[in-house]
Amino acid sequence: MKHELSDQLRLRHVEPSDHERIVAVIDRWWGGRPMSCRLSHVFFVHFQPTSFIIECDGELFGFLLGFVSQTTPGEAYVHFVGVHPDYRHLGLGRRLYGRFCTVVGLLGCQTVRCHTAPQNGLSIAFHSALGFDVDPGDDVIDGVSVWRDYAGAGEHRVRFVKRLSFAMPQERHSAWEVFNACLAETRAADERPAAATHACAVVAPQSPPTASGW
Ligand SMILES: CC(C)(COP(=O)(O)OP(=O)(O)OC[C@H]1O[C@@H](n2cnc3c(N)ncnc32)[C@H](O)[C@@H]1OP(=O)(O)O)[C@@H](O)C(=O)NCCC(=O)NCCS
């Protein structure tokens, strides 16, 4: 059953206690694929500034887990994005990516990467709609370019890449600064009337890049 989105929608950073909640639903959200074993607690402890959930009245509606590359600092990577099956096609996945891109833009990233299984047509359609390009691989499955054995033997993957159109911030911010600015914004939003609580603005020490197109 599809639902309307409530004014009580809240987008916030993940907390360690969210791990268990997501483990409880992720296999079902992925259509029965065993994904929970790949959901590391590490994201909920060490990647809080770049990982988010959307919830409403305590119910989990969606989540995105990502990080800034340690190897290539101008790049960010999304490990998982998922939306409750009853709340799909309402723009929540787009909204999660929008917040992620705003934050990693503030951290100096201009490129976002992710990958998905070639069988996951929904994910391919979603990322294509969000402006991701397929990073050409070494084989083609079902008309899509893939990287063979990318995630292990027989585990081929479609790699996606998106160049952010953000103007670079004049000054780069540390993850800690951005995290604290976001937490302050979330707290302020919680204190505002309900209609304003799903604003995705990020308060930052300098003018944030605009998230045009999200
Ligand atoms: C992929 C997923 C996160 C999309 O979330 P969502 O909230 O439904 O997506 P949105 O409503 O923000 O859709 C954004 C765009 O993606 C496209 N899209 C989303 N679902 C689609 C579908 N089933 N078929 C075709 N296009 C789709 C649409 O073009 C949409 O743009 P529009 O609203 O302008 O039409 C969600 O379907 C999901 O959780 N799937 C299972 C988990 C998964 O496979 N995650 C991705 C791999 S990590």
The ligand as an SDF file (V2000), in Angstrom:
LIG
                    3D

 48 50  0  0  0  0  0  0  0  0999 V2000
   16.2730    2.6320   -5.5290 C   0  0  0  0  0  0  0  0  0  0  0  0
   15.4190    3.2790   -4.4210 C   0  0  0  0  0  0  0  0  0  0  0  0
   16.3620    3.7280   -3.3030 C   0  0  0  0  0  0  0  0  0  0  0  0
   14.7040    4.5050   -5.0270 C   0  0  0  0  0  0  0  0  0  0  0  0
   14.0550    5.2090   -3.9870 O   0  0  0  0  0  0  0  0  0  0  0  0
   12.7450    6.1240   -4.2530 P   0  0  0  0  0  0  0  0  0  0  0  0
   12.5360    6.9390   -3.0500 O   0  0  0  0  0  0  0  0  0  0  0  0
   11.6280    5.2950   -4.7290 O   0  0  0  0  0  0  0  0  0  0  0  0
   13.2480    7.0190   -5.4710 O   0  0  0  0  0  0  0  0  0  0  0  0
   12.6870    8.4760   -5.8530 P   0  0  0  0  0  0  0  0  0  0  0  0
   11.2190    8.5210   -5.6220 O   0  0  0  0  0  0  0  0  0  0  0  0
   13.5140    9.5150   -5.2000 O   0  0  0  0  0  0  0  0  0  0  0  0
   12.9350    8.4700   -7.4220 O   0  0  0  0  0  0  0  0  0  0  0  0
   13.9270    9.2560   -8.0560 C   0  0  0  0  0  0  0  0  0  0  0  0
   13.9040    8.9420   -9.5330 C   0  0  0  0  0  0  0  0  0  0  0  0
   14.3280    7.5940   -9.7520 O   0  0  0  0  0  0  0  0  0  0  0  0
   13.5280    6.9950  -10.7840 C   0  0  0  0  0  0  0  0  0  0  0  0
   12.9570    5.7480  -10.2800 N   0  0  0  0  0  0  0  0  0  0  0  0
   12.7320    5.4300   -8.9850 C   0  0  0  0  0  0  0  0  0  0  0  0
   12.2060    4.1890   -8.9120 N   0  0  0  0  0  0  0  0  0  0  0  0
   12.0810    3.7450  -10.1910 C   0  0  0  0  0  0  0  0  0  0  0  0
   11.5820    2.5470  -10.7860 C   0  0  0  0  0  0  0  0  0  0  0  0
   11.0890    1.5430  -10.0300 N   0  0  0  0  0  0  0  0  0  0  0  0
   11.6180    2.4270  -12.1200 N   0  0  0  0  0  0  0  0  0  0  0  0
   12.0800    3.4280  -12.8990 C   0  0  0  0  0  0  0  0  0  0  0  0
   12.5640    4.5890  -12.3860 N   0  0  0  0  0  0  0  0  0  0  0  0
   12.5630    4.7400  -11.0530 C   0  0  0  0  0  0  0  0  0  0  0  0
   12.4470    7.9580  -11.1660 C   0  0  0  0  0  0  0  0  0  0  0  0
   12.7610    8.5000  -12.4300 O   0  0  0  0  0  0  0  0  0  0  0  0
   12.5040    9.0510  -10.1090 C   0  0  0  0  0  0  0  0  0  0  0  0
   12.4390   10.3090  -10.6780 O   0  0  0  0  0  0  0  0  0  0  0  0
   11.0290   11.0870  -10.7500 P   0  0  0  0  0  0  0  0  0  0  0  0
   10.4730   11.0990   -9.3570 O   0  0  0  0  0  0  0  0  0  0  0  0
   11.4130   12.4210  -11.2360 O   0  0  0  0  0  0  0  0  0  0  0  0
   10.2040   10.2830  -11.6760 O   0  0  0  0  0  0  0  0  0  0  0  0
   14.3320    2.3070   -3.8780 C   0  0  0  0  0  0  0  0  0  0  0  0
   13.5830    1.8050   -4.9560 O   0  0  0  0  0  0  0  0  0  0  0  0
   14.8960    1.1290   -3.1090 C   0  0  0  0  0  0  0  0  0  0  0  0
   15.1000    1.2070   -1.9000 O   0  0  0  0  0  0  0  0  0  0  0  0
   15.1500   -0.0230   -3.7770 N   0  0  0  0  0  0  0  0  0  0  0  0
   15.6650   -1.2320   -3.1150 C   0  0  0  0  0  0  0  0  0  0  0  0
   17.0740   -1.0540   -2.6370 C   0  0  0  0  0  0  0  0  0  0  0  0
   18.0480   -0.7810   -3.7710 C   0  0  0  0  0  0  0  0  0  0  0  0
   18.0680   -1.4720   -4.7860 O   0  0  0  0  0  0  0  0  0  0  0  0
   18.9130    0.2540   -3.5730 N   0  0  0  0  0  0  0  0  0  0  0  0
   19.8820    0.6910   -4.5940 C   0  0  0  0  0  0  0  0  0  0  0  0
   21.1470   -0.0670   -4.5710 C   0  0  0  0  0  0  0  0  0  0  0  0
   22.1610    0.2960   -3.1320 S   0  0  0  0  0  0  0  0  0  0  0  0
  1  2  1  0
  2  3  1  0
  2  4  1  0
  2 36  1  0
  4  5  1  0
  5  6  1  0
  6  7  2  0
  6  8  1  0
  6  9  1  0
  9 10  1  0
 10 11  2  0
 10 12  1  0
 10 13  1  0
 13 14  1  0
 14 15  1  0
 15 16  1  0
 15 30  1  0
 16 17  1  0
 17 18  1  0
 17 28  1  0
 18 19  1  0
 18 27  1  0
 19 20  2  0
 20 21  1  0
 21 22  1  0
 21 27  2  0
 22 23  1  0
 22 24  2  0
 24 25  1  0
 25 26  2  0
 26 27  1  0
 28 29  1  0
 28 30  1  0
 30 31  1  0
 31 32  1  0
 32 33  2  0
 32 34  1  0
 32 35  1  0
 36 37  1  0
 36 38  1  0
 38 39  2  0
 38 40  1  0
 40 41  1  0
 41 42  1  0
 42 43  1  0
 43 44  2  0
 43 45  1  0
 45 46  1  0
 46 47  1  0
 47 48  1  0
M  END
$$$$
